[in-house]
Amino acid sequence: MSPKKLVVIGQGYVGLPLAMRAVEVGFEVVGVEIDPVRTQRLTDGDSYVEDIPSEDLQKAIATGRYLATTDYSAAAGFDFAIITVPTPLREGNPDLSFVEQTGHAIAGHLTPGATVVLESTTYPGTTQELLQPLLEDGSSLKAGIDFYLGYSPERIDPGNPIYGLTNTPKVISGLTPSCLTAVQGLYATLVDTTVSVSGTKEAELTKLLENTFRHVNIALVNELAVFAHDLGIDIWEAIDAASTKPFGYMRFTPGPGVGGHCLPVDPSYLSWQVKRQLGQSFRFIELANDVNEHMPNYVVQRVTSALNERSKAVKGSRVLILGLAYKKNTSDARESPSTRVVQLLAGLGADVRVIDPHVDLTVVHLPEPLPATQVSLTQPEVDVADLTLLLVDHDDFDLSILDGAPVLDTRRVLAPADNIEIL
Ligand SMILES: NC(=O)c1ccc[n+]([C@@H]2O[C@H](COP(=O)([O-])OP(=O)(O)OC[C@H]3O[C@@H](n4cnc5c(N)ncnc54)[C@H](O)[C@@H]3O)[C@@H](O)[C@H]2O)c1
């Protein structure tokens, strides 16, 4: 029997691991990716997603069942299509243009019996109110009768060595019971455990609930960190102690802010919808946005004080920043608080050097060029810096090189010492 054809639209942090898994379990996979640079790298077996080593990509290509292409016509005759395109904010509002483009593009290739699943994070109602009509109008087929449609939120945690696509339970949903059966049949081949919910809106809300929960709790510890510092109390010790409670507490730690494609974006999809449909403010989300967005400014304030302690002004000081990614062990620098810290310090006249071996600025497109020089972590760079600012604790940073150097550690990874200040 010839393998079933699965099209994954968008070959990014979500789509590429999914495509690789689908090849592994025997599908014929087409990865449709509009970025020609990315497509070429995939074709060359050169992965830009660190959870997928290039060797794994090369193995997938060698099976003859993986094709990366910019051309939607390669989707023709698909059995399954999974959409993993970006869902960013534009001027604070959801930007679903990528999902819309994708819906238009695959509708023409939709045939009876096929299944389409949206995985991009979005507000409840998108699958039913936006994607369903696009697919039906473009194909003249009916969802739930001629083809199947569902939503399944992605829970990928880039850089997580324990939980990946296969062993993280996957929430699934369908527009109708027959859609759910089709979606269940697909994901049962890809992951160990599926969790069905009764409708696509519930599945869409699940993802927003998970990320809003993280966003709000991070904001809580961030705000507490600011107050604890002013009160002269070690918040990190309190967090360690609270984390010994075996129930009713979950550990979150302060940091320079939140970044990536999820936390700075997803909760705002929910608050936007609540505002649009109910005319009300989702106050928890707005407060969390406020607190977390302010953290880079707070870090800069602490840099200013640390330099002041050494009788130095920010202007003209050399500040060495460790970490551009939005969190450890990832190359993703989208919405990273580090880039905001760099801009603020450079705006004050600091001479900013940044180190992040994970971030390839030719792949991660930042909205504006960074006003800083990218360097490597070497002793001379540390020695000439007036202050080193540790923003991301990548595992491969050799932090012993910082011995004796003045450091502001926003992740509390360095052992206490006179030269180390903790956020
Ligand atoms: N990165 C994460 O950790 C994560 C986790 C869970 C959910 N999500 C969600 O998954 C979705 C994708 O996120 P991502 O991190 O993989 O983004 P990404 O930017 O890494 O990948 C998306 C890819 O889609 C491509 N693309 C855009 N429009 C396209 C089109 N019309 N046709 C084909 N390709 C197109 C882009 O070029 C890009 O390579 C988003 O909704 C995001 O919120 C991301």
PDBQT file of the ligand as one rigid body, heavy atoms in Angstrom, charges set to zero:
ROOT
HETATM    1  N1  LIG A 501       7.692  28.016  18.689  1.00  0.00    +0.000 N 
HETATM    2  C1  LIG A 501       6.982  27.483  19.663  1.00  0.00    +0.000 C 
HETATM    3  O1  LIG A 501       7.522  27.128  20.688  1.00  0.00    +0.000 OA
HETATM    4  C2  LIG A 501       5.484  27.270  19.532  1.00  0.00    +0.000 A 
HETATM    5  C3  LIG A 501       4.871  26.436  20.460  1.00  0.00    +0.000 A 
HETATM    6  C4  LIG A 501       3.513  26.200  20.361  1.00  0.00    +0.000 A 
HETATM    7  C5  LIG A 501       2.768  26.809  19.359  1.00  0.00    +0.000 A 
HETATM    8  N2  LIG A 501       3.371  27.639  18.458  1.00  0.00    +0.000 N 
HETATM    9  C6  LIG A 501       2.537  28.226  17.428  1.00  0.00    +0.000 C 
HETATM   10  O2  LIG A 501       2.749  27.543  16.207  1.00  0.00    +0.000 OA
HETATM   11  C7  LIG A 501       2.668  28.444  15.113  1.00  0.00    +0.000 C 
HETATM   12  C8  LIG A 501       3.974  28.422  14.323  1.00  0.00    +0.000 C 
HETATM   13  O3  LIG A 501       5.021  28.848  15.185  1.00  0.00    +0.000 OA
HETATM   14  P1  LIG A 501       6.541  28.557  14.871  1.00  0.00    +0.000 P 
HETATM   15  O4  LIG A 501       7.295  28.886  16.115  1.00  0.00    +0.000 OA
HETATM   16  O5  LIG A 501       6.714  27.220  14.259  1.00  0.00    +0.000 OA
HETATM   17  O6  LIG A 501       6.808  29.689  13.783  1.00  0.00    +0.000 OA
HETATM   18  P2  LIG A 501       8.029  29.767  12.744  1.00  0.00    +0.000 P 
HETATM   19  O7  LIG A 501       8.114  31.168  12.312  1.00  0.00    +0.000 OA
HETATM   20  O8  LIG A 501       9.225  29.082  13.328  1.00  0.00    +0.000 OA
HETATM   21  O9  LIG A 501       7.527  28.860  11.549  1.00  0.00    +0.000 OA
HETATM   22  C9  LIG A 501       6.466  29.200  10.732  1.00  0.00    +0.000 C 
HETATM   23  C10 LIG A 501       6.930  28.990   9.296  1.00  0.00    +0.000 C 
HETATM   24  O10 LIG A 501       5.816  29.182   8.444  1.00  0.00    +0.000 OA
HETATM   25  C11 LIG A 501       6.287  29.788   7.251  1.00  0.00    +0.000 C 
HETATM   26  N3  LIG A 501       5.149  30.370   6.564  1.00  0.00    +0.000 N 
HETATM   27  C12 LIG A 501       4.524  31.552   6.778  1.00  0.00    +0.000 A 
HETATM   28  N4  LIG A 501       3.493  31.705   5.958  1.00  0.00    +0.000 NA
HETATM   29  C13 LIG A 501       3.441  30.606   5.176  1.00  0.00    +0.000 A 
HETATM   30  C14 LIG A 501       2.597  30.194   4.125  1.00  0.00    +0.000 A 
HETATM   31  N5  LIG A 501       1.572  30.947   3.719  1.00  0.00    +0.000 N 
HETATM   32  N6  LIG A 501       2.851  29.010   3.524  1.00  0.00    +0.000 NA
HETATM   33  C15 LIG A 501       3.893  28.227   3.933  1.00  0.00    +0.000 A 
HETATM   34  N7  LIG A 501       4.732  28.583   4.923  1.00  0.00    +0.000 NA
HETATM   35  C16 LIG A 501       4.502  29.750   5.544  1.00  0.00    +0.000 A 
HETATM   36  C17 LIG A 501       7.316  30.781   7.748  1.00  0.00    +0.000 C 
HETATM   37  O11 LIG A 501       8.206  31.158   6.718  1.00  0.00    +0.000 OA
HETATM   38  C18 LIG A 501       7.993  29.989   8.861  1.00  0.00    +0.000 C 
HETATM   39  O12 LIG A 501       9.121  29.272   8.411  1.00  0.00    +0.000 OA
HETATM   40  C19 LIG A 501       2.330  29.787  15.727  1.00  0.00    +0.000 C 
HETATM   41  O13 LIG A 501       0.952  29.960  15.746  1.00  0.00    +0.000 OA
HETATM   42  C20 LIG A 501       2.847  29.659  17.144  1.00  0.00    +0.000 C 
HETATM   43  O14 LIG A 501       2.173  30.507  18.041  1.00  0.00    +0.000 OA
HETATM   44  C21 LIG A 501       4.741  27.868  18.515  1.00  0.00    +0.000 A 
ENDROOT
TORSDOF 0
